[in-house]
Amino acid sequence: METRTTQPRIQLDSHLRGTRRFWKLLEEHCCIDCCGLDSLDLSVERVLSAGEKVNSKALVMQLETAIAFMESHPNRLFQSGDVLCCGGSKEKFISLFQRVQHILLGISA
């Protein structure tokens, strides 16, 4: 028997405003509007290259704000319908945002 959660997905887009250009620069395999995160090249080289074309300091701070919001929220499921075009667990988004932050800040994971 399949178990479904009735917990609503909490929208992240208001916490990601202004980051869309960065994510679009990571598109490799398709477009983010079609395939969401699966379309992105999240290699160190690609993230650094995209970071050079945007205000990476502001991006790191914005991702930190989004992480803090998710960590303080009791829900486990989040969604970014307009920016990342995907949904998933809190852990999925936090892991992605921390990876990007660590790459841009030069922190070895």
NORMOBEL-V721848 format. One record per backbone hydrogen bond with DSSP energy under -0.5 kcal/mol. NH is the residue of the N-H (numbers start at 1). CO is the residue of the C=O. E is the energy in kcal/mol with one decimal. If there is no record, write none. Layout:
BEGIN
nh=(NH,NH)
co=(CO,CO)
e=(E,E)
END
This chain:
BEGIN
nh=(4,10,12,13,15,16,16,17,19,23,24,25,26,26,27,28,29,30,34,35,36,38,39,40,41,42,47,48,49,50,51,52,53,53,54,56,56,59,60,61,62,63,64,65,66,67,68,69,70,71,72,73,73,78,79,80,85,86,88,90,93,94,95,96,97,98,99,100,101,102,103,104,105,106,106,107)
co=(2,77,79,79,12,12,13,13,16,19,20,21,22,23,24,39,39,39,31,31,32,35,36,37,26,40,43,44,45,46,47,48,49,50,51,51,54,55,56,57,58,59,60,61,62,63,64,65,66,67,68,69,70,88,10,86,80,80,78,76,89,90,91,92,93,94,95,96,97,98,99,100,101,102,103,102)
e=(-0.5,-2.4,-3.1,-0.5,-2.1,-0.6,-1.3,-0.5,-2.2,-1.8,-2.7,-1.8,-0.6,-1.1,-1.3,-3.2,-1.3,-0.7,-1.5,-2.5,-1.8,-1.5,-1.8,-1.8,-3.0,-0.8,-2.5,-2.5,-2.3,-2.6,-2.5,-1.4,-0.5,-1.2,-0.7,-0.6,-1.5,-2.2,-2.6,-2.0,-2.5,-2.6,-1.9,-2.0,-2.1,-2.4,-2.5,-2.2,-2.3,-2.9,-1.8,-0.9,-0.6,-3.1,-2.5,-3.1,-0.8,-1.7,-2.7,-2.4,-1.8,-2.7,-2.5,-2.0,-2.9,-2.7,-2.2,-2.3,-2.4,-2.9,-2.4,-2.6,-2.3,-0.7,-0.9,-2.8)
END
